[in-house]
Amino acid sequence: MKIKQLSIILVAICGLFGLSTATAQNSSSLQIDLNTALQIALSENPNVKVADMEITKKEYAKKSAYGALLPQMDLIGQYQRAIKRQTVYFDEGFGMGGGAIDPTKYTPEEQFVMKTVGKMFAPDPEKSGEGIQMGRLNVYTAGLNVSIPLVVPSLWKNIQMSQVDIQLAMEKARSSRIDLANQVKKSFYSLLLAQASYDVFKKTYATDSLNLESIRNRFNQGMVAEYDVITADVRLKSLIPSILQSQNMMKIAELQLKMLMGVDSEISLKVVGSLDDYRSSMFDAIVPADTSLINNSDIKQFDLQAEMVRKGYEIQKLQFAPTLVSSFNYMYMSQNNDFKFSNYRWDPYSMLGLTLSIPLFNGGQRYHNMKQSEIQLCQLNEQRKNVERGLKLSIKNNYDLMAKSMEQVVATESAVEQARKGYQITQKRYETGMGTIVDVNAAALAITNAELQYRNAIYDYLAAKADLEKMLGHDDNAIK
């Protein structure tokens, strides 16, 4: 009867801690291992998608830079309304009709035209000092403007900078993938650790429940004191907060992993494997000794940023170079005093020209901008040295942490075996009356602590390994 009651109690406890929902979730849960989690995250995570879009955006920016070297064509339309027309004054005879015309310089026809025009513009002596209003009230202009940069050195260098900008965007995208892989791995390991802790506490609770029932039976038979029952009951109940905390950590780790994978939080995850599965491969891992940081994304980004600053410095120097631009326009103009468009006369005119610009002085702006670029280059060089020192220190710390974790795994494995053996001995001593319930509780606590330390050591090793892969710039599982 008591065994049946105990079974009912255990089932109720399992239901309290969420075990009853596990069966229901198996049919609709998403089963994942580490590789599956990484694949889903790298394809669905929004940060990775944004980084890929940034590369596409930079490629369009490069095409835009190339477009600056191509002809620029604009259709022009303009309307002007004269509020007060311009007044023009002419000298006597318009410089042509007021004096003698040298017959040796002009043909008879040209002499006739000059005399006629000169008379037309000869002012009335009675109205000397008055001007002539030029133009009409409405002026319409329409046409095509074309400009072609022939020699613009800064545009050529800007294209080179666009290429470096694309490389920087690609490296940032690679960095986002490396960071995401690192976060997914550590989140996945955290979930395994939380599940392992939960299993340890659940197993301990089940064992202590059986012990409590056994002690109660012995108390009813008068073989042990009531103190033993109370102590066993208190220990059993003290495990409940730890179980609830580990269960809550499981939920948090699962939500974190879902967020990194880019999946809906309502989807149930079922993780395949456990921390114990990584124990066998820990001592077979080949850890590279290369700490040159050749593939480190932070260093690569610094180098690319420095390259962009150097290109910018060269652009600043090219601001002192001359530029040559050709231009062509073909326009139609009409001037009228009314709005009778059907009667308008449109007169065409066109121009072709070259513009040579030689910078001389602009208040020292070009020189000062060039000096700013020089200082920025020096700043990046100093920052790179500091980042490189920090990364090398982090790599050394990760190597040391991995070695320390491996030693802890070996030590805690032995501790778990010894704790279990000690617990069995203490149980026998208690059953024969040579030990106390305090000894039993202490031995049981030693098993729990040893198993938790064992799994924490495996997790520390895996987390340090993931950080090392990130530092070395591995975008795949290069360390097996």
Protein Blocks (a to p, Z undefined) as FASTA:
>chain_A
ZZmmmmmmmmmmmmmnopmmmmmmmmmpccddfklmmmmmmmmgmklmmmmmmmmmmmmm
mmmmmmmmpccddddddddddfbdcdddddehhlmmmmccdfklpcfklmmmmmmmmmmm
mccfklgoiacdedjfbdcdddddddddfblfklmmmmmmmmmmmmmmmmmmmmmmmmmm
mmmmmmmmmmmmmmmmmmmmmmmmmmmmmmmmmmmmmmmnopacfklmmmmmmmmmmmmm
mmmmmmmmmmmmmmmmmmmnopafkbccddeddfklmmmmmmmpccdfbfnlmmpmklmm
mmmmmmmmmmmmmmmmmmmpccdddddddddddddfbfcfklpccdddddddddddddfb
eghmmmmmmmmmmmmmmmmmmmmmmmmmmmmmmmmmmmmmmmmmmmmmmmmmmmmmmmmm
mmmmmmmmmmnopacfklmmmmmmmmmmmmmmmmmmmmmmmmmmmmmmmmnopabdfbZZ
